[in-house]
Amino acid sequence: MTTTNTPTASVFRAQSLGKPSEVTCRLGLLDQDHVRPLHGIVERLRRRLGVTTTIPTFDPCDGGIRARILLLLEAPDPRAHCDRIPS
């Protein structure tokens, strides 16, 4: 595996989401075709439920709507915030 600064390569780096630059990069990818519908659902839920409910963003480096399986966990991580991407 070659290491580059592309988001797909960084998925395999340990603790890549601990870097603010990586989170910013992934948030910039939320308009890609495979994740846009899921991000739309998140945005609608956030508007409907308000700021008191935390809904994490889908990781655009995952399969998105092309994934064979989608697991929705009640609480992916207690540190997950609405502006963060759970791994």
Backbone bond lengths (Angstrom), bond angles and torsions (degrees), N, CA, C in turn:
res aa  C-N    CA-C-N  psi(-1)  N-CA   C-N-CA  omega(-1)  CA-C   N-CA-C  phi
1 M - - - 1.450 - - 1.516 108.09 -
2 T 1.309 117.02 129.93 1.451 120.85 175.81 1.517 109.07 -89.98
3 T 1.305 115.43 148.53 1.455 120.07 -179.76 1.517 109.15 -104.57
4 T 1.311 115.91 120.98 1.452 121.80 176.97 1.517 108.25 -129.19
5 N 1.306 117.15 -178.27 1.462 121.09 178.15 1.517 112.26 -94.29
6 T 1.319 118.68 14.51 1.457 120.82 178.91 1.514 109.33 -77.65
7 P 1.334 116.86 150.40 1.467 119.43 -179.02 1.518 113.27 -59.29
8 T 1.343 118.20 -36.09 1.455 119.35 -177.45 1.510 111.67 -67.63
9 A 1.323 118.19 -37.26 1.462 120.78 177.89 1.524 110.52 -70.39
10 S 1.314 117.50 -33.98 1.458 120.30 -176.55 1.522 112.68 -72.41
11 V 1.330 117.75 -15.68 1.464 120.60 177.43 1.519 109.59 -57.97
12 F 1.320 117.36 -32.84 1.450 121.65 -174.81 1.526 112.87 -88.52
13 R 1.306 118.60 -6.28 1.461 121.48 177.80 1.524 109.25 -79.80
14 A 1.306 114.84 135.93 1.474 119.36 179.45 1.517 110.08 -62.25
15 Q 1.304 115.88 132.12 1.455 124.69 175.25 1.527 113.19 59.44
16 S 1.326 117.74 31.23 1.463 119.74 -178.88 1.530 112.02 -61.64
17 L 1.328 118.31 -29.49 1.457 120.07 179.71 1.523 112.65 -79.46
18 G 1.313 117.30 -2.01 1.448 120.90 172.94 1.524 112.01 -79.96
19 K 1.325 116.09 -11.17 1.461 120.89 179.85 1.523 109.55 -93.61
20 P 1.323 118.11 122.43 1.467 120.31 179.45 1.531 113.04 -55.56
21 S 1.319 117.77 -34.39 1.468 119.91 -179.76 1.524 111.39 -65.80
22 E 1.322 117.64 -33.81 1.469 121.08 178.94 1.520 110.44 -71.23
23 V 1.336 116.73 -42.12 1.461 120.60 177.67 1.527 109.79 -61.20
24 T 1.320 116.81 -44.71 1.464 121.33 178.22 1.518 111.03 -60.29
25 C 1.323 116.40 -43.01 1.469 120.97 178.56 1.529 110.99 -60.41
26 R 1.327 116.51 -46.88 1.467 119.98 -178.55 1.520 112.13 -67.62
27 L 1.329 117.27 -37.64 1.463 119.27 177.06 1.524 110.32 -62.34
28 G 1.323 116.86 -30.72 1.455 121.28 177.21 1.513 113.25 -72.60
29 L 1.316 117.62 -12.52 1.465 122.16 -179.33 1.528 113.26 -97.06
30 L 1.318 118.35 3.13 1.463 121.45 -175.07 1.524 114.08 -68.70
31 D 1.320 117.77 -9.13 1.467 119.54 178.17 1.527 112.37 -95.69
32 Q 1.333 117.67 7.63 1.456 120.08 176.63 1.526 110.21 -69.45
33 D 1.336 115.51 148.84 1.475 121.78 -173.75 1.530 113.88 -52.66
34 H 1.315 118.43 -40.13 1.463 120.57 -173.61 1.526 113.33 -76.04
35 V 1.336 118.53 -14.65 1.463 120.40 -177.55 1.531 112.49 -120.49
36 R 1.316 117.87 -13.72 1.475 121.28 -177.47 1.527 112.95 -55.64
37 P 1.349 119.84 -45.56 1.477 118.69 179.45 1.531 113.05 -62.58
38 L 1.325 117.25 -37.83 1.461 120.52 178.96 1.526 110.87 -68.98
39 H 1.312 116.64 -40.53 1.460 120.35 178.49 1.535 110.14 -65.30
40 G 1.322 116.63 -34.53 1.463 120.17 176.22 1.517 111.97 -62.08
41 I 1.315 116.67 -40.05 1.469 121.30 177.47 1.527 109.67 -63.35
42 V 1.326 116.77 -44.39 1.464 121.09 179.03 1.527 110.05 -60.06
43 E 1.322 117.10 -45.93 1.469 120.48 -179.17 1.532 111.71 -63.04
44 R 1.334 117.35 -40.53 1.473 120.41 178.07 1.530 110.70 -64.89
45 L 1.328 117.14 -42.33 1.464 120.32 177.94 1.524 111.29 -63.02
46 R 1.322 116.82 -41.35 1.461 120.13 179.16 1.526 111.24 -62.18
47 R 1.335 116.46 -41.62 1.473 119.49 178.82 1.515 110.73 -65.98
48 R 1.335 116.82 -41.62 1.462 121.21 -176.43 1.523 112.17 -71.43
49 L 1.344 117.06 -40.22 1.463 120.67 -174.34 1.518 113.23 -90.58
50 G 1.307 118.16 -17.06 1.461 121.57 176.90 1.512 114.05 83.63
51 V 1.303 113.71 -179.63 1.458 120.33 -173.05 1.530 114.32 -74.72
52 T 1.323 117.49 -11.20 1.463 119.19 -179.70 1.521 112.53 -79.40
53 T 1.327 118.08 -11.21 1.455 122.65 179.86 1.525 109.37 -108.71
54 T 1.326 115.90 130.54 1.460 121.05 179.05 1.530 109.32 -95.73
55 I 1.330 115.91 123.04 1.455 121.73 177.15 1.524 107.36 -126.22
56 P 1.336 118.02 109.50 1.460 119.85 -178.60 1.528 112.02 -69.57
57 T 1.297 114.93 158.49 1.465 122.50 179.87 1.523 109.91 -85.66
58 F 1.330 116.86 147.39 1.459 121.05 173.39 1.524 109.59 -69.34
59 D 1.314 117.11 146.03 1.462 121.59 178.13 1.525 108.70 -80.28
60 P 1.333 118.72 118.48 1.456 120.87 -178.80 1.523 113.09 -69.74
61 C 1.328 117.94 -9.94 1.467 120.37 177.24 1.528 111.63 -87.47
62 D 1.324 117.09 -0.82 1.463 121.15 174.14 1.520 109.40 -93.47
63 G 1.300 117.96 -172.92 1.462 122.51 -172.43 1.514 116.23 -71.37
64 G 1.340 117.66 -20.57 1.458 119.33 -179.11 1.521 111.45 60.41
65 I 1.318 116.45 -139.20 1.467 119.64 -178.33 1.517 112.11 -73.05
66 R 1.313 117.47 -9.33 1.472 121.25 177.81 1.529 112.24 -91.25
67 A 1.329 117.10 -2.55 1.464 120.65 179.58 1.526 109.64 -67.14
68 R 1.298 116.26 146.52 1.457 120.50 178.96 1.516 111.72 -76.64
69 I 1.317 116.79 -23.28 1.453 120.82 -179.74 1.529 108.08 -145.03
70 L 1.300 116.67 144.72 1.458 122.32 178.19 1.520 107.89 -127.22
71 L 1.316 115.78 119.47 1.457 121.12 177.96 1.515 108.47 -104.27
72 L 1.295 116.71 122.67 1.460 122.05 175.18 1.519 107.64 -108.84
73 L 1.314 115.39 114.94 1.454 121.05 -179.09 1.517 109.64 -98.88
74 E 1.301 115.89 147.84 1.466 119.60 -179.74 1.518 110.94 -60.88
75 A 1.309 116.73 -43.83 1.462 120.85 179.70 1.529 108.01 -142.47
76 P 1.335 117.79 94.76 1.461 119.99 -176.21 1.526 112.82 -61.71
77 D 1.314 117.35 -29.91 1.453 121.91 179.91 1.519 106.98 -170.42
78 P 1.310 118.15 134.37 1.469 118.41 -179.37 1.520 112.98 -62.25
79 R 1.335 118.12 -17.97 1.458 121.21 179.05 1.518 112.46 -90.40
80 A 1.327 118.43 -1.12 1.465 121.04 -178.77 1.520 109.77 -69.03
81 H 1.301 116.01 128.92 1.455 122.39 178.49 1.510 108.45 -118.05
82 C 1.328 117.99 162.85 1.455 120.75 -176.63 1.521 111.57 -64.68
83 D 1.326 119.16 -19.24 1.461 120.05 178.47 1.522 111.72 -100.23
84 R 1.324 116.77 8.17 1.449 121.56 -178.98 1.519 110.70 -110.38
85 I 1.317 115.12 161.89 1.457 122.81 178.93 1.525 107.44 -114.20
86 P 1.330 118.33 116.51 1.467 118.49 177.28 1.523 109.44 -71.68
87 S 1.309 116.70 148.38 1.461 119.98 179.65 1.505 110.46 -84.88
